[in-house]
Amino acid sequence: MENLSKELIGASSIPIILSILSKGESYGYEIIQSIKEISGGKMEFGEGTLYPVLHKLEKKGLVQSTWKKAESGRKRKYYQISNEGKKELSVEKENWMTINEIITKLWKAEPNLI
Amino acid sequence: MESRAKFNLERSIEDWKTTLKSKKSFSESNVQELENHLLDLMSDLSKKDLTQEESFLVARNRIGNIDEISSEYEKVDSSAAFINTLIPYLKGALIYIAIDTLIELLTNSLLISSVSLELNHSTIRIIYLLLLVIVPLVLCSSVYFSFKKGKPILKKLINIPVLVLIIIASEALNGIMRLFIIRRLTNQIPNLYSTIVADFSFYKLIGGFLLLTFSFILFKKNKKNNEVKIAE
């Protein structure tokens, strides 16, 4: 199977990032690694995609960030999901479930489309 | 490749950061975040038996083209790029106002002290004119040399909050001094007062003229540097 298209990655970036952060705080590099791992390497977020999305989410108040000292002694920016972000995530979940249902129904009705 | 210079990791990272900083869409914290990302990538790559230089090059390439990342950042926060463009202009205007208020402060303090020190009017005028030349000269040359050496002290002084503080503080002092001068001194030293005021306005005129000339020279020089000459 080919890697996912840029458009699909872009459209799903917000629910994916929010879902990862709902499991606990994380930082840019770790988020990219998690996505790669969960998707089995099918979805790779570029730095030029991830950080602007994180900053956009922060601006909207869906995530919050704090600079913390990592074990290496370097300062690292950690992101946490906010209550607003949790609400947004549940809305996103519903939307994606709906799309999933629609597509499943369509493909069940016409199995030759698969 | 034996003659090749030894790879300097710190230098290479600094160079990469300088390119990032030159893009107006990155804030200081953005640069630090991306630097951390680069270092994380490098430490993962070094586990795969890559040399320091190789892991730096691979990590840098993986992060990608800085222009592309910069435009992605700008899409999200176009105000950051706008603010970064505006700040140097704002600093220039504030520096001009700060120097102006500081020189007025100098003028007022000299006028007030001249009475208590009972100095001769022509001596005061000479001191005043000398100060008018020396103070900006010292200021400008120290800014120039610290800029050449890359010292951070004057960089901090040219910070917007510091400049605003200097302007507010010296304006407040000027206000008090002006009141004092008008109430007490104008009757005592009317001639000196009017001479100094005239000197001050003449000085400002010359200052403005020098600034215009300097801007014109820089503009011409810059234009010459940017010209693309095509040989016939």
Interface residues (C-beta under 8 A of the other chain):
Chain A: Y27 G28 Y29 G46 E47 G48 T49 Y51 P52 V53 H55 K56 K59 W67 S72 R74 K75 R76 K77
Chain B: S29 N30 Q32 E33 L34 N36 H37 L39 D40 L41 S43 R62 I63 G64 E68 I69 E72 Y73 K75 V76 D77
